[in-house]
Amino acid sequence: MPVLFSRMREFENQRVHMVFDDDHEVVATLLSATEDIEGSHHLIYDKVEWANDPREFATAKDSSVYAEGESLVSIEAAEAVESTHA
């Protein structure tokens, strides 16, 4: 089940742990959660510190990344999960 848009917005400009519907996980800074005119949600994040896919970590650690908001199934402050990925 996708995360509510209002919940995504709560974490803008914060370091977060995100889980997507394809089991993709990322620890990064969520820059923006936006909604377009058709009601679709979009995420922009950067400063990727950790990803469970090494290829994403290698390509995204120094650039901004786009993700569809509807694919986000979990988001929480990264400090809450920091010890599990150390």
N, C-alpha and C positions, 0 to 999 in steps of 0.2 A: 504494500500500500504506500503510495507516495506521501512524502512529508507535506504538511500544509504550508502554503505559500507564506503565511504570516510567521510561521516558525522559522522558515528559511531567512526571512528578513531580519529576525532577531539576532542572527549571527553575522550580519554584514560587518566587514572590517575586523573580524576576529579570527583567531587560529582555531580551526575546527577539524574534527574527524568526521568524514563523510563516507557512507556506504551506499552504493548504487545497486539497482536491481539485477545487475550481472555479476554481483559479488565483488565488484571493484571497490577497493578502499583507498582513501587518500587522507593524509594530514596536510593541510594547507591553510592559507588565509583566504577566506571568502570575501571577495571584493564587492560583488553585486549579485543580488537576486532580483530579477525584473520580470514583469508580466507584460506581454505584448497585447496589441489591440484585439487579438483573437482569443486571449485568455491563456496562452501557453506560457510556461515559466522557463526562465533561462538563468544559468549560474555562470559567473566568471570568477575563477580563483587563480591565485598565484602563490609563489613562495612554497612550492611543494617540498615538504620535509620528508615525507615517507609515502610510499604507495606499494600495494601488494603486487603490482606488476612492475618489475624492474625496468622494462622498456619505457613506461610512462615516467617513472622517476627520472630516468636519464634524459628524456626529451623535455620534460615539463618543469624541472627544478629552477630554470632560469627564464621562464616565459609564462604568460597568462594562458589559462586553459578555459575552454567553453564546455559546458555540459547542459543537457536538457534537464530542467527542474523536475519533470515528471518521473525521471529515472532515479531520483534520490529517495532512498527508503529510510535513511537514518542520518541524523546530524546531531552532534553534541560538541561541547567545548573540548578542545584537544587536551587540556590539562587533565580532564577526567579519564583519558585513555592513555596518557603518556607512558605510564609504567608498563603497559602491555606490549608496546612496540619499541621499547628501549633496547 
